[in-house]
Amino acid sequence: MSISRLMQIGAAGIRIERGVIIDQTSTFTTPLQNATTSQTKADGTSWAGLANRSYDSSDFSWTQTNNPTNFSGFTAYIDWDLDQYSTREIVMVFATSGHGTVFNSRGGVRIGLVNNDNTKYFILSRDSYNSNNANYWVSSKTETSGELTIASETSIARSNWYMGFRYNMSTGEFKGYKSYDNGSIWSEAVSGTHAAYADMTQVFVETYKRTGSGNKIALLDANSYKNYIIF
């Protein structure tokens, strides 16, 4: 994974109003390095086991370093002072690598926004392996049925990809995007409008594996991709 585009401050969220970038450096009240890591998923359920993990300040990434049981993982919650940005749009971009592409070592990554008690959320999710070779984004969801549409995809197993989203804090509209060539070409993966956008207070990123370890998630500089991840 190239790190040339990674933020040099450890936090890559940006706030956009009418297409104008506003202050990337003070978005998070806690940077990625100080994210709260938890066994609790964004949707309120739990990983089978809390995976061992490590943070690398050289490329602003979290890596799952050990797998205590099948389908273990962790969620990193990043506090974001969102209430003062109710008229803005948010863009987040992540890179992930090291995922298994066979049944036994399959895993995935989920990103999105969530409220404080995990009752409101939207999740953009991709698996590294799918036994029927169909859409790898099917586990993307919100807490309310019918709020999002998943773009059709017949894909292949992948060990690495980029993923990002744009979210409107005023209307709750969101778009999730994917890139399979390290950020050069992006295409839409999911879209929708969230019914409880005002409750969102945290960004999250989750990674997990059935067996094995080594899957990695890194926060990228959203400024580099803001013109590709659009409504």
C-alpha positions as a Markdown table, in Angstrom:
| # | Residue | x | y | z |
|---|---|---|---|---|
| 1 | Met | 0.0 | 0.0 | 0.0 |
| 2 | Ser | 1.4 | 3.4 | -1.0 |
| 3 | Ile | 1.6 | 5.9 | 1.9 |
| 4 | Ser | 2.5 | 8.9 | -0.2 |
| 5 | Arg | -1.0 | 10.2 | 0.1 |
| 6 | Leu | -1.5 | 9.7 | 3.8 |
| 7 | Met | -2.2 | 12.6 | 6.1 |
| 8 | Gln | 0.9 | 13.9 | 8.0 |
| 9 | Ile | -1.3 | 14.7 | 11.0 |
| 10 | Gly | -3.0 | 11.3 | 11.6 |
| 11 | Ala | -6.5 | 12.4 | 10.8 |
| 12 | Ala | -8.0 | 12.7 | 7.3 |
| 13 | Gly | -11.6 | 13.9 | 7.7 |
| 14 | Ile | -12.5 | 17.0 | 5.9 |
| 15 | Arg | -15.6 | 19.3 | 6.1 |
| 16 | Ile | -17.0 | 20.7 | 2.9 |
| 17 | Glu | -19.5 | 23.5 | 2.4 |
| 18 | Arg | -20.5 | 24.4 | -1.1 |
| 19 | Gly | -17.4 | 22.6 | -2.4 |
| 20 | Val | -15.0 | 24.6 | -0.2 |
| 21 | Ile | -12.6 | 22.6 | 2.0 |
| 22 | Ile | -12.6 | 23.9 | 5.6 |
| 23 | Asp | -9.8 | 23.2 | 8.2 |
| 24 | Gln | -8.7 | 19.6 | 7.9 |
| 25 | Thr | -6.4 | 19.7 | 10.9 |
| 26 | Ser | -8.9 | 20.1 | 13.7 |
| 27 | Thr | -11.7 | 17.8 | 12.7 |
| 28 | Phe | -11.2 | 15.0 | 15.2 |
| 29 | Thr | -11.4 | 15.6 | 19.0 |
| 30 | Thr | -9.2 | 12.5 | 19.2 |
| 31 | Pro | -6.9 | 11.5 | 16.3 |
| 32 | Leu | -6.8 | 8.0 | 14.8 |
| 33 | Gln | -3.9 | 7.0 | 17.0 |
| 34 | Asn | -6.0 | 7.6 | 20.1 |
| 35 | Ala | -9.2 | 6.0 | 18.8 |
| 36 | Thr | -11.1 | 3.9 | 21.2 |
| 37 | Thr | -10.8 | 0.3 | 20.1 |
| 38 | Ser | -13.6 | -2.0 | 21.1 |
| 39 | Gln | -15.1 | -5.5 | 20.6 |
| 40 | Thr | -18.5 | -3.8 | 20.0 |
| 41 | Lys | -19.4 | -3.3 | 16.4 |
| 42 | Ala | -20.9 | -0.1 | 15.1 |
| 43 | Asp | -24.3 | -1.9 | 14.8 |
| 44 | Gly | -24.2 | -2.8 | 18.5 |
| 45 | Thr | -23.3 | -6.5 | 18.1 |
| 46 | Ser | -19.9 | -7.9 | 19.1 |
| 47 | Trp | -17.0 | -9.5 | 17.3 |
| 48 | Ala | -16.5 | -13.1 | 18.4 |
| 49 | Gly | -13.2 | -12.1 | 20.1 |
| 50 | Leu | -11.4 | -8.8 | 20.5 |
| 51 | Ala | -8.4 | -9.1 | 18.1 |
| 52 | Asn | -4.9 | -7.9 | 19.1 |
| 53 | Arg | -4.1 | -4.8 | 17.2 |
| 54 | Ser | -1.3 | -2.3 | 16.8 |
| 55 | Tyr | -1.1 | 1.3 | 15.5 |
| 56 | Asp | 1.7 | 2.4 | 13.2 |
| 57 | Ser | 2.4 | 6.2 | 13.3 |
| 58 | Ser | 4.6 | 6.0 | 10.2 |
| 59 | Asp | 1.6 | 5.4 | 7.9 |
| 60 | Phe | -1.4 | 6.1 | 10.2 |
| 61 | Ser | -2.8 | 2.6 | 10.2 |
| 62 | Trp | -4.3 | 0.0 | 12.5 |
| 63 | Thr | -3.4 | -3.7 | 11.9 |
| 64 | Gln | -4.9 | -6.8 | 13.4 |
| 65 | Thr | -1.9 | -8.7 | 14.8 |
| 66 | Asn | -3.6 | -11.7 | 16.3 |
| 67 | Asn | -6.8 | -13.7 | 15.9 |
| 68 | Pro | -8.0 | -15.2 | 19.2 |
| 69 | Thr | -10.9 | -17.0 | 17.7 |
| 70 | Asn | -12.8 | -17.4 | 14.4 |
| 71 | Phe | -14.2 | -14.1 | 13.1 |
| 72 | Ser | -12.4 | -11.9 | 15.6 |
| 73 | Gly | -11.9 | -8.2 | 14.9 |
| 74 | Phe | -12.0 | -4.8 | 16.4 |
| 75 | Thr | -13.8 | -1.5 | 16.0 |
| 76 | Ala | -11.9 | 1.8 | 16.2 |
| 77 | Tyr | -14.1 | 4.7 | 17.2 |
| 78 | Ile | -12.9 | 8.2 | 16.4 |
| 79 | Asp | -14.6 | 11.0 | 18.2 |
| 80 | Trp | -15.7 | 13.8 | 15.9 |
| 81 | Asp | -17.2 | 17.1 | 17.1 |
| 82 | Leu | -20.0 | 16.9 | 14.5 |
| 83 | Asp | -22.7 | 19.0 | 16.1 |
| 84 | Gln | -21.1 | 22.3 | 15.0 |
| 85 | Tyr | -20.9 | 21.2 | 11.4 |
| 86 | Ser | -24.6 | 20.5 | 10.8 |
| 87 | Thr | -24.6 | 22.3 | 7.4 |
| 88 | Arg | -21.4 | 20.6 | 6.1 |
| 89 | Glu | -20.5 | 17.6 | 4.1 |
| 90 | Ile | -18.0 | 15.0 | 5.4 |
| 91 | Val | -15.6 | 13.0 | 3.3 |
| 92 | Met | -13.7 | 10.0 | 4.7 |
| 93 | Val | -11.3 | 7.7 | 2.7 |
| 94 | Phe | -9.5 | 4.6 | 3.9 |
| 95 | Ala | -7.1 | 2.0 | 2.4 |
| 96 | Thr | -7.1 | -1.6 | 3.4 |
| 97 | Ser | -4.8 | -4.5 | 2.7 |
| 98 | Gly | -3.7 | -8.0 | 3.9 |
| 99 | His | -7.0 | -9.7 | 3.7 |
| 100 | Gly | -7.4 | -13.4 | 2.9 |
| 101 | Thr | -8.9 | -14.4 | -0.4 |
| 102 | Val | -9.9 | -17.9 | 0.4 |
| 103 | Phe | -12.7 | -19.2 | 2.6 |
| 104 | Asn | -10.8 | -19.9 | 5.8 |
| 105 | Ser | -8.9 | -16.6 | 5.9 |
| 106 | Arg | -11.7 | -14.3 | 4.6 |
| 107 | Gly | -12.4 | -11.0 | 6.3 |
| 108 | Gly | -13.3 | -7.5 | 5.6 |
| 109 | Val | -13.6 | -3.8 | 6.5 |
| 110 | Arg | -16.5 | -1.6 | 7.5 |
| 111 | Ile | -16.4 | 2.2 | 7.8 |
| 112 | Gly | -19.1 | 4.8 | 8.5 |
| 113 | Leu | -20.7 | 7.1 | 11.0 |
| 114 | Val | -22.4 | 6.1 | 14.3 |
| 115 | Asn | -24.0 | 7.7 | 17.3 |
| 116 | Asn | -22.8 | 7.3 | 20.9 |
| 117 | Asp | -24.9 | 4.2 | 21.8 |
| 118 | Asn | -24.7 | 2.3 | 18.5 |
| 119 | Thr | -28.4 | 2.6 | 17.8 |
| 120 | Lys | -28.0 | 4.9 | 14.7 |
| 121 | Tyr | -25.4 | 4.2 | 12.0 |
| 122 | Phe | -24.6 | 3.7 | 8.4 |
| 123 | Ile | -22.0 | 1.1 | 7.4 |
| 124 | Leu | -20.1 | 0.8 | 4.2 |
| 125 | Ser | -18.7 | -2.7 | 4.1 |
| 126 | Arg | -16.7 | -5.0 | 1.9 |
| 127 | Asp | -15.7 | -8.6 | 2.3 |
| 128 | Ser | -12.4 | -10.0 | 0.9 |
| 129 | Tyr | -14.0 | -13.3 | -0.2 |
| 130 | Asn | -17.5 | -14.3 | -1.2 |
| 131 | Ser | -18.3 | -17.9 | -1.8 |
| 132 | Asn | -20.9 | -17.2 | -4.5 |
| 133 | Asn | -18.7 | -14.6 | -6.3 |
| 134 | Ala | -21.5 | -12.1 | -6.1 |
| 135 | Asn | -21.7 | -8.5 | -4.7 |
| 136 | Tyr | -19.0 | -8.1 | -2.0 |
| 137 | Trp | -20.7 | -5.0 | -0.6 |
| 138 | Val | -24.0 | -6.7 | 0.5 |
| 139 | Ser | -23.3 | -6.2 | 4.3 |
| 140 | Ser | -23.4 | -2.4 | 3.9 |
| 141 | Lys | -26.4 | -1.2 | 5.9 |
| 142 | Thr | -28.1 | 1.3 | 8.3 |
| 143 | Glu | -30.3 | 0.5 | 11.3 |
| 144 | Thr | -33.4 | 1.2 | 9.3 |
| 145 | Ser | -34.4 | -1.1 | 6.4 |
| 146 | Gly | -34.5 | 0.4 | 2.9 |
| 147 | Glu | -32.3 | 3.4 | 3.6 |
| 148 | Leu | -29.6 | 2.5 | 1.1 |
| 149 | Thr | -29.1 | 0.9 | -2.3 |
| 150 | Ile | -26.2 | -1.2 | -3.2 |
| 151 | Ala | -24.7 | -0.9 | -6.7 |
| 152 | Ser | -24.6 | -4.2 | -8.6 |
| 153 | Glu | -21.2 | -5.8 | -8.7 |
| 154 | Thr | -19.9 | -9.2 | -9.8 |
| 155 | Ser | -16.4 | -9.1 | -8.5 |
| 156 | Ile | -13.5 | -11.2 | -7.4 |
| 157 | Ala | -11.8 | -11.9 | -4.1 |
| 158 | Arg | -9.5 | -9.1 | -3.2 |
| 159 | Ser | -6.8 | -8.6 | -0.5 |
| 160 | Asn | -6.7 | -4.8 | -0.8 |
| 161 | Trp | -8.9 | -1.9 | -1.9 |
| 162 | Tyr | -9.7 | 1.7 | -1.1 |
| 163 | Met | -13.1 | 2.8 | 0.2 |
| 164 | Gly | -14.6 | 6.1 | 1.1 |
| 165 | Phe | -17.9 | 8.0 | 1.7 |
| 166 | Arg | -19.4 | 11.5 | 1.5 |
| 167 | Tyr | -22.1 | 12.4 | 4.1 |
| 168 | Asn | -24.3 | 15.4 | 4.2 |
| 169 | Met | -24.8 | 16.5 | 7.8 |
| 170 | Ser | -27.8 | 18.6 | 6.9 |
| 171 | Thr | -29.9 | 16.1 | 4.9 |
| 172 | Gly | -28.4 | 12.7 | 5.8 |
| 173 | Glu | -27.6 | 11.9 | 2.2 |
| 174 | Phe | -24.6 | 9.6 | 1.7 |
| 175 | Lys | -22.6 | 8.0 | -1.1 |
| 176 | Gly | -20.1 | 5.2 | -0.6 |
| 177 | Tyr | -17.3 | 4.7 | -3.2 |
| 178 | Lys | -14.8 | 2.0 | -4.0 |
| 179 | Ser | -11.5 | 1.9 | -5.8 |
| 180 | Tyr | -9.6 | -1.2 | -6.9 |
| 181 | Asp | -6.5 | 0.6 | -8.3 |
| 182 | Asn | -5.2 | 2.5 | -5.3 |
| 183 | Gly | -7.4 | 5.5 | -5.8 |
| 184 | Ser | -7.0 | 6.3 | -9.5 |
| 185 | Ile | -10.6 | 5.2 | -10.5 |
| 186 | Trp | -13.6 | 5.4 | -8.2 |
| 187 | Ser | -17.1 | 4.0 | -8.6 |
| 188 | Glu | -20.2 | 4.1 | -6.5 |
| 189 | Ala | -20.8 | 1.2 | -4.2 |
| 190 | Val | -23.8 | 2.3 | -2.1 |
| 191 | Ser | -26.1 | 5.3 | -1.8 |
| 192 | Gly | -29.0 | 6.5 | 0.4 |
| 193 | Thr | -30.3 | 9.0 | 3.0 |
| 194 | His | -30.1 | 8.4 | 6.7 |
| 195 | Ala | -33.1 | 9.2 | 8.8 |
| 196 | Ala | -31.3 | 10.2 | 11.9 |
| 197 | Tyr | -28.3 | 12.1 | 10.6 |
| 198 | Ala | -28.2 | 14.6 | 13.5 |
| 199 | Asp | -27.3 | 11.9 | 15.9 |
| 200 | Met | -24.0 | 11.0 | 14.3 |
| 201 | Thr | -21.1 | 11.7 | 16.6 |
| 202 | Gln | -18.3 | 9.3 | 15.7 |
| 203 | Val | -16.4 | 8.0 | 12.7 |
| 204 | Phe | -15.6 | 4.3 | 12.9 |
| 205 | Val | -13.5 | 1.7 | 11.1 |
| 206 | Glu | -13.7 | -2.0 | 11.7 |
| 207 | Thr | -11.6 | -4.9 | 10.5 |
| 208 | Tyr | -11.8 | -8.6 | 11.1 |
| 209 | Lys | -10.7 | -12.1 | 9.9 |
| 210 | Arg | -12.0 | -15.6 | 10.2 |
| 211 | Thr | -8.6 | -17.0 | 10.7 |
| 212 | Gly | -5.1 | -15.5 | 10.6 |
| 213 | Ser | -4.0 | -12.0 | 11.0 |
| 214 | Gly | -2.3 | -9.1 | 9.2 |
| 215 | Asn | -5.3 | -7.2 | 7.8 |
| 216 | Lys | -4.6 | -3.4 | 7.9 |
| 217 | Ile | -6.6 | -0.3 | 7.6 |
| 218 | Ala | -5.2 | 3.2 | 7.0 |
| 219 | Leu | -6.8 | 6.6 | 7.0 |
| 220 | Leu | -6.0 | 8.5 | 3.8 |
| 221 | Asp | -6.0 | 12.2 | 3.0 |
| 222 | Ala | -9.5 | 12.8 | 1.9 |
| 223 | Asn | -8.4 | 16.1 | 0.2 |
| 224 | Ser | -6.8 | 13.9 | -2.5 |
| 225 | Tyr | -10.2 | 12.3 | -3.4 |
| 226 | Lys | -12.9 | 14.8 | -2.7 |
| 227 | Asn | -13.5 | 15.4 | -6.4 |
| 228 | Tyr | -14.2 | 11.7 | -7.0 |
| 229 | Ile | -16.4 | 10.9 | -4.0 |
| 230 | Ile | -19.3 | 13.0 | -4.9 |
| 231 | Phe | -23.1 | 13.2 | -4.8 |
